[in-house]
Amino acid sequence: MPTSQRYPSVQALEDIVLAADIEPPAKTTEDRALARRTSAAKPARNVMKPLRSVAIFGAVGALVAAIALPAYASSKPAEEATTLQQLAAVDAQSLIVASEATAAPLVHGAFTATTPEEIEKKKAEEAAAARAAAAASTASSSGFDISKYALVSPGSGEVRYPLPQGSYNVSRTLGSGHNGADMVCPALTPIYAAAAGVVRVSSESYYGYGVGVVIDSVVGGQRVSTTYGHMTYGTRQVEVGQTVEAGQLIGLVGSTGHSTANHLHFEVKINGTLVEPIGWLAANAG
C-alpha cells in the first residue's frame, strides 16, 4: 500500500475533523427511546393544562358560594320573614271561616231576594204603587178635589153599582152595535169599580172610549171584565197592574172619546162574552 494512503496528509486530517464537528453524533438506542417518551408526554401536558385551570376556577366558585350565600341569607330583614308568616296565618283563617260558613244552615227568610217570581211580584207592586201615586198627583194638579168624593161606594157584596144610585138614567143599553149601557149623569160624578180585580187598561186615550179603564175580576167563579169609558181627563185614580176592591173610586164621569154628552159607558163581559150590564147589576149588586 502506498505511504500516502497509509498516512493521510495534514489537510486530509483537518477535513475529517471538520466533518465530525458538523455531522451530529449518531443516536443511540437510549436516545431514541427518550425522544419517543418526550414526544408522547407533550400532548398529555397540553390536555392537562386546561383541565387544571377549569378545576381551579370551579374550586374558587364553590368557595365563594359557600361563604356568600349564608351571609346573604342571614342579612335578610326579619320583617319580610314575619310578613310571610302573617300571610300564611291569614290564609289559614280564611279557610276556617269558609268551612264554618258552608256548614251553617241557610235560612230562607233571611234573604230579601228569593225566587224570580217573588222578585217580579215585588217589582210589580212597587210599580203599581208608584203609578197610583202619580195618578193621584195628576188628579190633584188638574184641579179636581178628590177628597170631597166617597172613596168607596155604598153597598156590599162582590158586585157594586158603578155610579151612586139616583145619580143617573140609562139612555141606551146593549144591542144594535152598542156594546154596553150609557148611564147619563152630570160631569165629575164619581165612578166606582163594579167588582174587585186587577186593572188591565188605564189610559187617557183608549180608542173611542176616550179616558177609559178596564178591570178583570172573578165573580162567582166566572171571569168578569168590566169597562168604564168617557171619563174626564186627568181623573183616573188607578193604573195598570193595580189591584182594586169592589166599590173603590176609579175616576169621574166626563165626555171624552166618541161621546156627545157626559155619561158613563159601562160594559160587562163574562168569560169573554158581552152581557147586558143593567140586568147583570140588578141580579148581582148588593
ABEGO torsion letter per residue (X at the ends): XBAAAABBBAAAAAAAAAAAAABBBBBBAAAAAAAAAAAAAAAAAAAAAAAAAAAAAAAAAAAAAAAAAAAAAAABBAAAAAAAAAAAAAAAAAAAAAAAAAABBBBAAABABBBAAAAAAAAAAAAAAAAAAAAAAAAAAAGBBAAABBABBBEBEABBBABBBGABBBABBBEGGBABBBBBBBBGBBBBBABBEBBABBBABBEAAEBBBBBBBBBGGBBBBBBBBGBBBGABABBBGBBBBBGBBAEBBBBBEBBABBBBBBBBBBGGBBBBAAAAAAAABX
